[in-house]
């Protein structure tokens, strides 16, 4: 019965966080907690307070960046591959 009461209080605490943080961020924090296998109110609150979701979004944007001075276009690679095939013939 003690665990049930603590779990209930933790769930209520997480639900109260939606009044302080955007629901989108709260959902991301909960998803991150689930991915890491830790389902505590304090962890979710810490994610929100420290802005960890925003940091992860920024990292994802950097990883998915498709344009840069050092990224060649597919046409350039096709041209390079075409030249290599001519040389090998």
Buried (B, 14 or more C-beta within 10 A) or exposed (E): EEEEEEEEEBEEBBEEBEEEBEEEBBEBBBEBBEEEEEBEBEBBBEBBEEEBBEEEEEEEEEEEEEEEEEEEEEEEEEEEEEEEEEEEE
